[in-house]
Amino acid sequence: MKVIKNYLYNVGYQVLAIIVPLITSAYISRVLRPAGVGANAFTNSIIQYFILFANMGIGYYGNRQIAYVRENREKMAKTFWEIQIVKTIMTILSFIVFEIFMIFYTRQADYMWAQSINLIAVAFDISWFYEGIENFKVTVLKNSFVKIVSMVAIFIFVKNSSDVTLYIIILGVSTLLGNLTLWPNIRRDLPKVSYKKLKPWPHFLPMMGLFIPQIAVQVYVQLNRTMLGIMVNETAAGFYQYSDNIVRMSLTLVTAIGTVMLPHVANAFAQGDIKKVNSMLYKSFDFVSSVAYPMMFGLAAISLTLAPKYYGPGYEPVGKAMMIESFVVLVIGWSNVLGVQYLLPIHKQKDFTISVTCGAFVNIVLNIPLIYLWGLNGAMISTGISEFSVTAYQLFAVRHLLNFKELFRGSWKYFISSFFMFIVVFWMNRNLRDTWLMMFLEILVGVLVYGVLVIGLRAPIVAQAKILIRNRFNK
């Protein structure tokens, strides 16, 4: 139940973190127009490279290391401060490099300096600590409040197409404040530690080991927007971001379990319970499959009308892009289980690094010809193929560690149920009235069709749900 509660907390916050921009983006897309949206997307893709350098793989590494030592409060406090010192130094160095960069980069300087608030916020992000001790309630409640305040601020202060800088500042300040709200709890959650005993630099090389895969991940997360802005135009970069926002919101329900399970699996591995590690992996993979298949097909079924209806006139290209990108919901869901929940906790980070590096390489190789030929849609095709290559390599890496028959036991049932759901919902979407009420009805019908078929096929998730409900009532 602790894992489930943490999953729901994490899902709640991750959904809110994406829903807030989605709610505001329906407003912002009309106020700032495609040009302003594209300018924000393009400049944000650039600042993300500096944020990547500042983070140094600390998110995964810190989460895992805290999980290893959380039974010993003194060791946990020492580990926290050692990692935080490294992170602070790396953020300062990254900001210095950014300042040097801005001496030579004169394009949209106001937007870039406003984006730099996000870089400063990195130094104060200690969410990895609370993830490591599996206390997701603290991060969820405090950050949720800040996100809601930022949403209100956007509606109050951003009024016309000239307010792009103000919009960027509001987003950056909300991130910074959200990170700062976590610090008051540290005095309560950690004992005092002598700074003379701290040895931060032994953490540096292990962080570098996780920094390399994060570089690779950023390549095919941020590079698409950057290359679209350069090869096509900034508006195309904005279209990519708006498509990606909705797809990532769907992914939140799928990948949020990875953040929750990483410390859980790491703790079981530290105690030498490999049987428990594999058992958790099979259940997690089945759960992710049961959610990812309908998410993928459902998003594809409604995307062509959802995008222009939600974002407004002029955003029709986003719909087709979403339909192409929906494929990544499934493959990223699987790679999140295999990579974040399994390879990282059991110290197989070399295989994790190779997998995401492979994805980055495929993305770079395909981006240039596909963007040249098909622009925005080419970038989406490249994204889908690169994410598939990540998952394919990770499956190859675990072939001797896991039983594939057990891993994919329920997949065909989720696929069949989701495919029939897609046929029904897509027909409704293309042939019935184009209204919000009708779209809500399409989603409801999709859920019912999928649910009935999954129960009828007796998919593994149904049995797991019965056990969970029975255990809950027995208590």
N, C-alpha and C positions, 0 to 999 in steps of 0.2 A: 504493500500500500504506500510505503514511503516513496518508492520509485514512481508510482502512478501520480501521487500528489505533486512530486517535483516536476514530473512531465507536464501536468496540467498547469502548474505555475509558469513553467518555462514556455509552454505553448501560449499561455495567456499573454505573457509579456512580448514574446516574439511576434505574435499576431498583432498586438497593439502597436509595436514598433513599426510594423508595415502598414497597418490599417490607418494610423494617423496620417502618414504621407499619402495614402490612397484617398482618404477623405478630403484632405487639403488639396490633393492634386487635381480633383475634379474642379475645384475653384481656381487653383493656380494655373492650370492648363488654359483656362479662359482669360485670366487676368494677365499673365506674363506672355501668353501666346507661344506657339512653337519655338520661336527664336529665343525667347527668354528661358524657356524650359531647356532647350538645347545648350544654351550658354552655361547654365548651372550643371547639367549633366557632364559636359566636356571638362569644365574646370574642376569639378569634383573627382573625375577620373584621374586627373593629374595629381591632386593632393593625396589621393589614396596611395600613391607610390611612396610618398614620404611617411605616411601613416604606417605603411607596411614595414618600413625600415625601423620606425620607432617601436613597433610592437614586437619585433624580433622573435616571433613564434611563441611568445609568452602565454597567449591564451590557452593553447593545448598543454604546453609544458607546465605552467603554473597550476592549472587544474589537476593534472596528473600527480605532480610532486606533492601537493597539499593532501591529495587523497592517500598517498603512500604513508604519510607521517601523521595523519590527523588524530591517531590514537594517543599521541604524545604531544601535549600542548606546548611544551618548551621547544621541541624540535619544529613544530608547526610554526611558531612565532619566528624562530630563527630563519626558517625556509622562506616565510613570507617576506621578511625585510630584506633578505639577500636578493630575492628575485625582484622586489620593488626597486631596490637601488639600481640594479642593472637597467630596469625599464626606464627609470627617470633619466639616467645618463644617456641612454639611447635616444630618448625623446629630445633632449637638449641638443645632441649632435645632429639629429634629423632636422631640427628647426634651423640650426646654423647652415646646413646644406641647403635648405629651402631659401634662406635669405640670399645665399650666393646665387642660387638658381634665378631668383627674381631680379638680380642685377642684369642678367642677360635676357630674361623673358619679359617682354614689355606688353604682350598681348593680354588684354582684359585684366590689368593689374589689380583693379579694385576688387574684382570677383575673386582673384587668387588670394589676396590678403584676407578677405572675409572667410574664405575656405580654410585658412590656416588655423582658425579657432578649433577646428576639428582635430588638428595635429596637437595643439596644446592639451586638449581634453584627454589624449592618450595617456599622458603621465599620471592621471588621476583615476584611471579605470582599474578597479580591483575586483571586478565581477568574477574573475578567474578564481579568486580565493573562496568566495561564497559558493561557487560551483564545486570546488574541490571538497568542501565540507558538507555539500549537498543541502545548503540552506538557500533555496531559490526564492523563498518568500520575501526576504529582505530586498533583493535586487528588483523583484517584480513590483512590489508595492511602491517603493520610492521612485523608481524610474517611470512607472506608469503615471504617477502624479505629474512628473515633469513633462512627459510627452503630451498629456492633456493640456497643460498650461501652454506649451509651445503651439499646439493646434489653435487654441483660442487667440494667441498673439498673432498668428498668421492671418486669421480672419479679420482681426481688428486693424492691423498696421499695413498689410500688403494690399494696396488698392489699385495700382495700375502697372503697365508694362515697364515703367522705369524703376520699379521697386525690387529688381533682381538681387541687388547687393543686400538690401534689408532682409529679404527672404533667406538668403544664404546665412546671414548673421544669426537670425532667429534659430535656424536649424543647428548651427554650430554651438550657440550658447546653451541650447536645450541639452545637447549631448554633454557639454562640460558640467552643467548643473546636475544632470543625472548621475554623473560619475562622482561628483563631490558629495552627494547625499549619502554615499556608502561609507564614507570615512568615519563619521561619529560612532559607528558600531564597532570599529576596530579596537578601540580602547577596552570595550567590554568583552570582545570575543578572543582577544589575544593577551597573554601575560607580558609583562615588561621583559625586555631582553637587552643585555649589554651590547652596545655597538662594537665593543672591542672584540667580541666573539664572532662577529659577522664576517663571512668569507664569500662575498658575492660572485667573484670571478670563476670559481669552479662550475657555476651554472651556465657560463657563457657558451662553451662549446656544445653542450646538449641543446641549448636554445637554438644555436646555429643549425643543428640537425633538423629542427622543426621549422626553422626560418626558410630553408630551401624549398620545402613543399608549399609554404605560404606564398613565396615569390611566384611559384608556378601557378598556384590557384589564382593569384591576383592577375596574372597574365591573361587568363581567359575570362576573368570577371571584369577587369577594367580596360584591358587592351582593346576589346571590341568597341567600346564607346570612343576611346581615343582614336582608333583607326577610322571609324566612321566619321568622326569630326574632321579628320584630315583628308580622307579619300573621297568622302561624299559631301557632307556639310554638318554643321552643329545640330540642325533640326533632326537629321537622321539619328544622331547620338541621343537626342531627347526621346525620339520614338523608341529606340532600343531600351532606354532606361524605363520608360513607362510600361513597355511589354514585360520587361524583366521584373518590375515591381510586383505586378499581379502574379506572375509565375512564382516569384520568391515567397509571396504570401501563402500560396498553396503549398510550397515546399516547407514552410514553417511547421505545419502540422505533421510533416513527415520527418524532418531532420531535428526537431526539438528534442526528440528522445535521445539523440546522440550526445548532447551536452549533459543530459541527466545520467545516461548509462556509463559514460567514460569513467568518472570517479568510482562508480559502483563496480565496474569490471576491474579497474585498476586495483581496488582494495581487495577483491577476491583473488586476483592474480598474485598480489603481494603476500597473501596468506597461503599460496600454493594450491588453491582449489580450482584446478583446470577444468574439472568436470562441471563445476558451477559456471565457469566462464563460458564454456561452449553451450551449456543449456540456456543461459541468458541470451547468447548470440542467436540461436535458432528461433527463440520466441520473439526477439526483437526484429529479426529479418522478416518473419511471417507477419508481424504487426505492421511493419513499414510497407510490405507488399500489399496488404489488405487496404491500406489507406492510399498508397501511391497510384495504383492502377485506376481506381475511380477518379482520383484527382486529375490524372493525366487525360483520360478520355473525356471527363466532364468539362474540363477547361477548354479542350479542343472543340467540343460540341457547341459552346456558346461564345467563343472568342470573337467571331466575325461581327456579331452585333454588340457584344459587350463593350469593346474598346471605343467605337465612335459614340455609343450611347453614354458611356461614362465620362470620357474625356472631352467630348464635344466635336463639332464640325472641324474637319481638317486633320483628324487623328485616325482616319480609316486605315492607314498602313499598319498601325499598331495591332489591329485585329488579326491580320494574316500572320504577322510576326509572332503573336502569341500562340497561334495554332501550330506553327512550326516548333516553337520553343517548348510547348507543353510536354514533349517527349522527355525533357531533362528531369521532370518531376520524378519519374521512375528510376532512371539511372543514377541520379544524385542521391535519391533515397537509399538505394542499394549500396552505393559507395560510401555513404555516411555510416551505415552499419558496419561494413567490412573494414573501412579505414579508421574512422574516429572511434568506433565502439570496440574494435577488435585489434587491429594491427598496432595502433598506438599504445593501448594499455599493456599489451604483452611484449613490448619492446621490439616490434617489427617495423620500426619507423623507416628503415631503409627501403622496404617494399612500399610503404606509404609514399615516401619521397619519389621513388621511381614512377609510381602510378600517376601522381599529379604532374610530374615533370613530363611524362609521356603525353598527358592531356594538353599541357601548355605547348609542347612542340607541335602536336597535331593542329592545334588552334592557330599557331603562327603560320604554319605551312599552308593551311587552307584559307586563312583570312584574306590574304592578298588576292588570289584569283577569284574567290567567291564574292567578296565585297565588290571587286572590279566588275564582275558579271551581273550580280543581282543586288548590290547595295545592302540595304537593311536585311532583306530575306537571306542573302548570302551569309551575313554575319550570324544569323540565327541557325542556319544549317551547320556552319562551322562549329558553333557552340554545342549543338546536339552531338555531332560526331566526336568532338574532343571529350565531352563528358562520358560518352559511351566507352571511349578508349581507356579512361581512368578505371571504370568499373570492370572492364574486361581484364585489365592487368591485375587488379586486386583479386579477382576470381582465380586467375592463374596462380597468384602468390599463395593462396590459402587452399589450393587443391589437395594438399597432403595433410592439412590440419583439420579440415571440416568435411562432413558428409554432404555432398551436393544433393543427394536424394532427399535428405532431411531438410536441407536448406530451402529447396524449391518445392517442397511437398504440396503446398497450397496454391502456388503461383498460377497454375493453369485454371483453377477455379475462379480466382480473382480476375484473370484475363478475360475469360468467357463472360462472366457477369458484367464486367466493365464495358466490353465490346458491345453487347446487346443494349446496355444502357446508352452508349454513344449513339447507336442507330436511332433509338427512340428520341433522344433529346435533340440530336442534330436535325432530324426531320421536323420536329416541332419548331426549332429555332429558325429554320429556313422557310417554313410554310405558314406559320401562325402570325398573329399581329405582333409587331415590334414594340412592345411596351414593357415597363419594369414589372408590372404585375404578371405578365406572361412569362418573363424570364424567371421570376420567382417560382412560378408553377413548373417551368422546365426543370429547375434545380430540384424541386420537391419530387417530381416524377422520377428523376434520375436516381435520387436517394432511395426511393421506394423500390424501383426496378432492381437496383444493385442489391439492396438488402434482402429482398425476396429470393433472388437467384443465389446469393451466397448461403443463405439458410437452407435453401433447397438442395444445393450441392454439398452441404455439410462441410464447409471450409473449416480449416483448423482454428481460425479466429473465433468461430462460433463456440467451439468447445472451450477455448480459453475464457471467453466471456462468461459462460455458464459456471466455470470453476470459480472465477472471481466473484460473481454474484453470490454463489453458494457460501463461499468463505466469508463474505461480508455479512450475510444474514446470520451465519453461525456464531459470529462474534456478538 
